[in-house]
Amino acid sequence: MRRSLSLPTALVVAAVWTLLTVPAPAAAPFSLASLLDEMVDRAALAQWPSPAYTCRQASSYDRAAKSPTEHWFANGDANQFLRQETNEGRPEWVLLDAAGPGAVVRIWSANPPEGANLRFYLDGASSATWTVPFQALTNGSGPVGQPLAAERSRGWNCYLPIPYARHLKLTADKRGFYYQVNYRTYAAGSAVSSFSPAALQAAQAQVAQVNQTLAAPVALPTGSGLKRYALAAGEAREILARDLPGAVTGLAVKLTAADRDQALRSTVLVAEFDGQPCVWAPVGDFFGSGVGVNVFQDWWRAVQADGTMLCRWTMPFARRARLRLVNLGRQPVDAAVRVVTGPWTWDQRSLHFRADWRAEYPLNTRPMIDWNYLTATGQGVYAGDSLAVMNPVGAWWGEGDEKIYTDGETFPSHFGTGTEDYYGYAWCCPEPFTGPFHAQPRCDGPGNFGHTTVSRVRLLDGIPFERDLRFDMEVWHWAACEVAYAVTTYWYARPGASDTIPPAPEQARRKLPQPPPPFKRANHTEAEAMTIAALADGLPHERQGTAGYQQDGWSENYHLWVKGRQAGDFLELRCPATPGAHKLTLYLTRSWDYGIVNVSLNGKLVAEKVDLYSEKVVATGPIVLGTHAPVDGAYRLRIEVVGRNPASKGSGAYLGIDGLQVE
């Protein structure tokens, strides 16, 4: 029998039908303004992106690298472009040609050419939508400002998001440089409001506010409780136990011990969220300090001079959280801890915070290998990493490229140009720096000798993966030696995700690997320690580290660098000596812009027309000067530029003095 609907039932059906047939309001389009908002949203990475996107990288990596069996460690990582084309009568080189909707989220270069422009052709335009000087965009002097854009340790960086609705072609009107461009591609149909110079002008106040926010130190909310724990050797202490939904939004730890450096490696932070192991990392490495206390601050973490280490990672959980400190070392450790929690509504987009630590020593640099940072399975977002290196020689350790694969890729969608380039600096520069998304808080030197810590954290350039992610870094060292690597990786994932990096208590417990003392030649007086007795008028000179070149070439890894300008420039050094005859041996440097010199001792010519030119920087080895006696308690050593090798560059009159061996 046919039955009529009652009035209430009819109203309900009508309401449901209306919901089904009336389109939902369209999502607001992604724009420069919304991406700038996302850049300072600490919770953004803790949710699966909606709409989904991929993040990939275009770079100048050596195209000879085809596969692990074909030139996989090729190193000609500059001046590689998609193609050359002519636009409006101008030759241009294409860095990126990407279908949208999408957004550029990072641009890096080691050497943007002077006078070069970047041109952004958006959404199929035949003329550039935006033309901007390459250097000004990436050093912060242009329309973006610092710290969103800055030159740091010789690396030029820009993190201004540049969205496009349908397509982007990015070109340069000069060539001959290294580059990396990270870019998002949103799910098809995502609404994006394309970048324009007018949009940037309208957003200037917001850009200034983001710069100010990113430059602020990482601080915990005031009033968060401080607790102190005494950890005996082998003891674990719980620092958070919560059985309600929420999120850890801040953490601060300060360790005190007789050997604090060792304590920072041997005291481990362990976290479980909703019953799943999520964090296992030594305290110093987890906070990005590496070995020891190394002061820096980025958007997520900070290390203060008193040893307090802070982070503001958002760590959500649906029902349960446990954090503890474990002292794996042999000494007692005192810990001062603050844990800040806040509300969180767990849903199908919520992600657990993950941190893994992997260390290896000795790690042989020959043969070259891809060293795995992380291999993860599940759905998640890669959020950054921090690498601590112990380099036993002065030669450069980080020539290797990052290779990142997602969701079954057989060729990496991120193929880099050098380890330091991945971390946002360049030319193996040892200068410490800190920025919102990358830092080099430690580099002992001279050169790249000793301990180094480098770090890169992500937000707009986070890397989502639906099924799996593999991150490899090439171990590509200039020298054959044994280094120590320790990497902490940060990522977010849905429950059930897994990885191949197990806890490593033995590595955390072992004594910190230390570099050997620098080579020192017996009976050798360092030139940089001698008194300058005479000098050509205004001749520039300085103590310069040599550790980045030839192992055991220079005593104590330094020489006295003299920037000669022309023939006739000279330097006289006074080397104290005991009475009597001595065998004297001189050690100098050769390089690509060095001159030809005469060497005199106490006014007597002892070595004539010594050619100090070399295509590469090398030590001369011994230059025997013969047997002599000091005058007035010292040897007076004079080195004078008398000519230049035709192949020498620049003034062709530079020279370097390691020192004088007196036996």
PAGULO-261271 format. One record per residue (C-alpha): x, y, z. Coordinates in steps of 0.05 Angstrom, whole numbers, padded with zeros to 5 digits, always signed. Example, Ala and Ser with C-alpha at 12.3 -4.5 7.8 and 13.67 -1.06 7.14 Angstrom:
BEGIN
+00246-00090+00156;+00273-00021+00143;
end
This chain:
BEGIN
+00000+00000+00000;+00025+00069-00017;+00033+00112+00045;+00039+00187+00048;+00095+00219+00087;+00079+00254+00152;+00097+00328+00154;+00159+00321+00199;+00186+00264+00156;+00174+00303+00092;+00211+00363+00121;+00271+00319+00139;+00273+00288+00070;+00268+00356+00038;+00325+00382+00081;+00369+00322+00064;+00353+00330-00011;+00372+00403-00007;+00439+00385+00025;+00452+00334-00030;+00432+00377-00088;+00459+00446-00068;+00534+00452-00081;+00577+00462-00019;+00612+00530-00016;+00677+00528-00056;+00740+00526-00015;+00778+00591-00013;+00834+00590-00064;+00906+00582-00044;+00942+00649-00051;+01004+00686-00031;+00968+00709+00031;+00943+00640+00052;+01011+00609+00041;+01044+00663+00083;+00993+00646+00138;+01010+00573+00131;+01084+00589+00137;+01076+00612+00210;+01024+00559+00230;+01061+00509+00274;+01004+00459+00270;+01001+00457+00194;+01048+00398+00185;+01012+00357+00238;+00953+00347+00190;+00950+00311+00123;+00944+00367+00072;+00876+00383+00043;+00875+00387-00016;+00933+00339-00023;+00997+00360-00058;+01065+00333-00078;+01130+00369-00066;+01186+00360-00116;+01251+00394-00135;+01281+00420-00199;+01356+00428-00196;+01420+00433-00236;+01442+00362-00216;+01489+00327-00265;+01444+00296-00318;+01497+00242-00330;+01470+00208-00267;+01420+00160-00298;+01416+00102-00249;+01456+00069-00193;+01496+00033-00247;+01506+00093-00293;+01547+00153-00268;+01506+00154-00203;+01556+00199-00167;+01570+00246-00225;+01588+00315-00198;+01580+00366-00254;+01522+00397-00215;+01519+00466-00247;+01494+00498-00311;+01443+00443-00323;+01376+00467-00349;+01314+00438-00381;+01328+00476-00445;+01349+00542-00476;+01297+00584-00511;+01289+00654-00540;+01236+00700-00511;+01224+00769-00539;+01292+00765-00573;+01327+00745-00507;+01364+00680-00494;+01336+00648-00431;+01350+00582-00395;+01291+00544-00365;+01298+00521-00292;+01227+00496-00282;+01168+00480-00327;+01110+00455-00284;+01036+00444-00295;+00993+00471-00239;+00958+00484-00195;+01020+00493-00153;+01069+00539-00117;+01144+00550-00115;+01164+00546-00041;+01240+00551-00041;+01294+00578-00088;+01368+00568-00073;+01432+00583-00112;+01506+00581-00097;+01523+00635-00147;+01467+00676-00179;+01502+00715-00234;+01509+00790-00225;+01458+00826-00267;+01416+00763-00280;+01341+00764-00276;+01292+00709-00259;+01228+00710-00301;+01164+00677-00278;+01116+00660-00335;+01050+00643-00302;+00990+00606-00331;+01015+00604-00403;+01032+00678-00410;+01079+00693-00468;+01111+00750-00429;+01138+00744-00359;+01088+00758-00304;+01144+00777-00257;+01216+00796-00272;+01261+00803-00212;+01337+00809-00203;+01363+00740-00183;+01411+00765-00130;+01363+00815-00098;+01309+00761-00093;+01354+00712-00058;+01396+00756-00012;+01339+00795+00021;+01356+00862-00009;+01297+00860-00058;+01222+00855-00051;+01221+00798+00001;+01266+00821+00057;+01301+00781+00111;+01297+00728+00138;+01250+00701+00085;+01307+00713+00036;+01380+00717+00055;+01451+00699+00035;+01478+00653+00090;+01547+00622+00089;+01551+00637+00014;+01484+00605-00002;+01429+00649-00032;+01358+00631-00008;+01287+00654-00020;+01227+00623+00016;+01173+00670-00013;+01115+00626-00038;+01097+00638-00110;+01030+00604-00127;+01003+00591-00197;+00935+00567-00220;+00952+00528-00283;+01025+00530-00302;+01093+00561-00286;+01155+00568-00328;+01216+00597-00291;+01275+00622-00331;+01341+00660-00322;+01372+00706-00373;+01443+00686-00354;+01472+00617-00344;+01531+00586-00307;+01502+00575-00237;+01478+00522-00188;+01404+00521-00169;+01349+00485-00132;+01275+00501-00137;+01225+00465-00091;+01153+00467-00114;+01085+00440-00095;+01035+00411-00143;+00964+00409-00115;+00910+00359-00132;+00876+00373-00199;+00819+00422-00192;+00848+00457-00131;+00833+00532-00131;+00895+00575-00133;+00900+00650-00140;+00963+00662-00182;+01020+00706-00158;+01028+00775-00188;+01070+00836-00172;+01006+00871-00150;+00991+00814-00102;+01061+00820-00073;+01053+00895-00065;+00986+00885-00030;+01017+00834+00016;+01076+00877+00038;+01050+00887+00108;+01038+00812+00115;+01107+00796+00088;+01138+00844+00138;+01098+00811+00195;+01119+00741+00173;+01192+00764+00171;+01185+00791+00241;+01152+00727+00266;+01203+00681+00234;+01260+00722+00264;+01232+00715+00335;+01266+00665+00382;+01233+00599+00398;+01204+00609+00467;+01157+00567+00509;+01093+00598+00538;+01106+00633+00604;+01084+00595+00665;+01099+00526+00638;+01122+00484+00697;+01196+00466+00707;+01211+00397+00735;+01279+00369+00755;+01301+00297+00748;+01364+00262+00772;+01381+00205+00726;+01432+00154+00750;+01471+00116+00698;+01423+00069+00663;+01361+00101+00693;+01297+00123+00655;+01249+00178+00681;+01180+00193+00654;+01171+00267+00639;+01099+00264+00612;+01042+00215+00623;+00975+00237+00594;+00914+00194+00580;+00870+00247+00547;+00869+00274+00476;+00916+00332+00463;+00983+00354+00435;+01052+00369+00461;+01064+00439+00436;+01130+00455+00470;+01189+00420+00502;+01251+00446+00537;+01308+00405+00565;+01372+00426+00599;+01422+00372+00619;+01478+00380+00670;+01534+00329+00676;+01609+00325+00687;+01617+00311+00612;+01558+00349+00583;+01575+00335+00510;+01573+00260+00524;+01509+00268+00564;+01475+00302+00506;+01490+00242+00462;+01479+00187+00514;+01414+00214+00544;+01357+00196+00498;+01288+00225+00489;+01235+00171+00478;+01162+00186+00460;+01102+00142+00449;+01036+00169+00423;+00973+00126+00426;+01016+00066+00442;+01061+00073+00381;+01136+00086+00387;+01146+00153+00353;+01211+00186+00378;+01279+00157+00395;+01337+00206+00392;+01394+00233+00436;+01375+00299+00467;+01430+00340+00433;+01414+00312+00365;+01338+00317+00374;+01343+00392+00387;+01390+00403+00327;+01453+00418+00367;+01491+00356+00346;+01553+00345+00389;+01556+00394+00447;+01518+00459+00459;+01516+00499+00395;+01474+00562+00398;+01422+00573+00343;+01348+00584+00331;+01302+00565+00274;+01226+00564+00268;+01220+00498+00306;+01279+00495+00354;+01329+00536+00393;+01392+00522+00433;+01412+00574+00484;+01481+00591+00511;+01466+00562+00580;+01450+00494+00549;+01374+00500+00549;+01346+00467+00487;+01275+00481+00463;+01228+00458+00408;+01158+00477+00385;+01141+00416+00343;+01066+00401+00348;+01058+00329+00371;+00984+00308+00372;+00954+00245+00402;+00884+00216+00402;+00883+00187+00472;+00952+00175+00504;+01022+00205+00508;+01085+00182+00543;+01152+00219+00542;+01214+00197+00580;+01288+00210+00585;+01335+00150+00587;+01407+00157+00611;+01446+00106+00571;+01513+00134+00595;+01560+00117+00651;+01554+00182+00689;+01496+00213+00729;+01456+00267+00692;+01411+00321+00720;+01354+00344+00675;+01311+00407+00680;+01249+00397+00637;+01188+00436+00615;+01132+00401+00575;+01076+00444+00547;+01011+00411+00524;+00949+00438+00491;+00882+00416+00463;+00877+00377+00398;+00816+00348+00363;+00840+00283+00331;+00810+00267+00263;+00825+00229+00199;+00876+00282+00178;+00915+00283+00244;+00987+00257+00242;+01034+00232+00296;+01101+00268+00303;+01161+00222+00289;+01236+00231+00301;+01288+00178+00285;+01363+00178+00297;+01415+00139+00258;+01491+00141+00270;+01550+00106+00240;+01624+00107+00258;+01670+00091+00226;+01637+00107+00160;+01686+00096+00103;+01684+00147+00048;+01707+00097-00004;+01673+00070-00043;+01621+00126-00049;+01552+00105-00025;+01482+00130-00015;+01474+00133+00061;+01402+00125+00082;+01372+00179+00126;+01303+00148+00130;+01259+00095+00096;+01187+00101+00118;+01123+00064+00099;+01054+00093+00108;+01022+00161+00097;+01059+00222+00122;+01098+00286+00111;+01174+00293+00115;+01191+00353+00159;+01267+00359+00161;+01332+00333+00190;+01395+00351+00228;+01463+00321+00211;+01524+00318+00257;+01590+00301+00224;+01659+00287+00251;+01710+00298+00197;+01781+00273+00214;+01814+00312+00157;+01807+00382+00130;+01783+00362+00061;+01710+00374+00044;+01663+00320+00067;+01597+00340+00036;+01601+00338-00040;+01544+00288-00041;+01473+00301-00066;+01407+00285-00032;+01362+00235-00067;+01290+00232-00043;+01239+00182-00070;+01165+00180-00054;+01109+00131-00069;+01148+00079-00108;+01190+00127-00150;+01249+00092-00184;+01285+00158-00196;+01287+00211-00142;+01240+00270-00148;+01291+00309-00106;+01361+00303-00135;+01408+00355-00106;+01473+00389-00121;+01512+00380-00056;+01501+00368+00017;+01514+00440+00036;+01466+00462-00019;+01411+00419+00011;+01424+00454+00077;+01420+00522+00044;+01492+00545+00043;+01547+00536-00010;+01620+00524-00028;+01633+00482+00035;+01634+00548+00073;+01652+00538+00147;+01618+00602+00172;+01564+00586+00223;+01495+00614+00208;+01423+00608+00230;+01357+00621+00195;+01284+00603+00203;+01290+00539+00163;+01364+00521+00160;+01427+00529+00202;+01500+00511+00211;+01509+00521+00285;+01576+00487+00289;+01637+00480+00244;+01702+00472+00282;+01753+00484+00228;+01802+00501+00203;+01763+00491+00140;+01716+00432+00149;+01759+00394+00199;+01728+00369+00263;+01655+00371+00285;+01601+00403+00242;+01526+00407+00252;+01478+00427+00196;+01403+00427+00196;+01343+00438+00151;+01271+00440+00174;+01210+00446+00130;+01141+00475+00128;+01116+00497+00060;+01169+00451+00030;+01148+00391+00072;+01145+00328+00029;+01080+00289+00033;+01079+00215+00015;+01019+00170+00007;+01053+00102+00014;+01128+00108+00025;+01189+00154+00028;+01263+00140+00021;+01315+00193+00034;+01388+00179+00016;+01448+00225+00021;+01510+00211-00019;+01574+00202+00021;+01619+00240-00027;+01684+00262+00007;+01745+00293-00026;+01789+00246+00015;+01790+00172+00031;+01780+00170+00106;+01733+00148+00161;+01680+00199+00183;+01624+00197+00234;+01552+00212+00213;+01492+00220+00259;+01426+00243+00229;+01360+00260+00263;+01299+00259+00217;+01233+00293+00233;+01168+00270+00200;+01094+00263+00211;+01052+00202+00197;+00984+00170+00204;+00978+00115+00257;+01009+00049+00234;+01066+00080+00194;+01134+00047+00203;+01207+00058+00186;+01272+00019+00180;+01311+00059+00232;+01312+00020+00298;+01334+00050+00365;+01410+00050+00370;+01428+00048+00444;+01499+00023+00431;+01514+00081+00385;+01485+00131+00434;+01523+00100+00492;+01592+00098+00460;+01644+00151+00471;+01636+00209+00423;+01682+00202+00362;+01735+00257+00362;+01779+00284+00306;+01853+00272+00311;+01898+00331+00331;+01920+00371+00270;+01986+00352+00237;+02045+00391+00266;+02114+00389+00235;+02172+00379+00284;+02220+00437+00298;+02175+00482+00256;+02159+00555+00270;+02092+00574+00241;+02095+00635+00195;+02031+00662+00224;+02065+00663+00293;+02128+00700+00269;+02139+00775+00277;+02131+00815+00213;+02196+00854+00209;+02183+00891+00144;+02127+00894+00093;+02113+00927+00026;+02070+00988+00036;+01998+00967+00054;+02007+00895+00031;+01945+00856+00055;+01959+00792+00093;+01922+00745+00140;+01923+00678+00176;+01885+00629+00132;+01862+00558+00145;+01887+00506+00096;+01851+00444+00122;+01803+00441+00064;+01857+00424+00014;+01912+00373+00025;+01916+00326+00084;+01979+00338+00127;+02004+00389+00077;+02010+00448+00124;+02032+00447+00196;+01974+00461+00243;+01929+00471+00182;+01944+00545+00173;+01990+00589+00133;+02005+00663+00126;+01968+00687+00064;+01999+00748+00030;+01957+00783-00024;+02013+00809-00069;+01993+00860-00121;+02054+00863-00166;+02128+00846-00174;+02169+00879-00119;+02119+00866-00063;+02154+00832-00005;+02147+00807+00066;+02202+00798+00119;+02191+00753+00179;+02233+00746+00242;+02243+00674+00266;+02277+00668+00335;+02331+00614+00341;+02383+00589+00390;+02457+00603+00375;+02495+00556+00328;+02485+00528+00259;+02418+00500+00237;+02392+00464+00176;+02335+00507+00150;+02276+00482+00108;+02221+00528+00083;+02149+00507+00069;+02106+00549+00023;+02039+00543-00014;+02024+00539-00088;+01958+00562-00119;+01923+00587-00182;+01937+00661-00170;+02006+00657-00138;+02071+00689-00162;+02145+00673-00173;+02188+00691-00113;+02259+00699-00089;+02277+00678-00018;+02331+00712+00023;+02358+00695+00091;+02393+00748+00133;+02403+00789+00070;+02430+00731+00028;+02392+00701-00032;+02381+00627-00016;+02326+00607-00066;+02315+00640-00134;+02253+00644-00177;+02210+00594-00139;+02146+00587-00181;+02086+00583-00134;+02034+00574-00188;+01990+00512-00188;+01922+00498-00218;+01901+00471-00150;+01919+00493-00080;+01976+00449-00056;+02033+00452-00007;+02103+00459-00037;+02135+00407+00007;+02205+00421+00034;+02248+00476+00003;+02317+00464+00031;+02354+00529+00046;+02419+00499+00072;+02456+00507+00138;+02459+00576+00169;+02469+00612+00236;+02422+00664+00265;+02439+00737+00271;+02421+00773+00336;+02383+00711+00359;+02339+00703+00298;+02333+00688+00224;+02307+00744+00180;+02267+00711+00124;+02249+00755+00064;+02203+00731+00008;+02195+00778-00052;+02151+00772-00114;+02195+00776-00176;+02148+00753-00231;+02087+00712-00249;+02072+00648-00285;+02034+00662-00350;+01978+00617-00327;+01969+00651-00260;+01902+00687-00250;+01886+00754-00218;+01947+00794-00197;+01990+00731-00204;+02029+00757-00143;+01997+00722-00083;+02038+00676-00038;+02028+00633+00023;+02080+00616+00077;+02071+00555+00121;+02134+00564+00162;+02208+00550+00174;+02236+00486+00201;+02298+00498+00243;+02339+00435+00260;
end
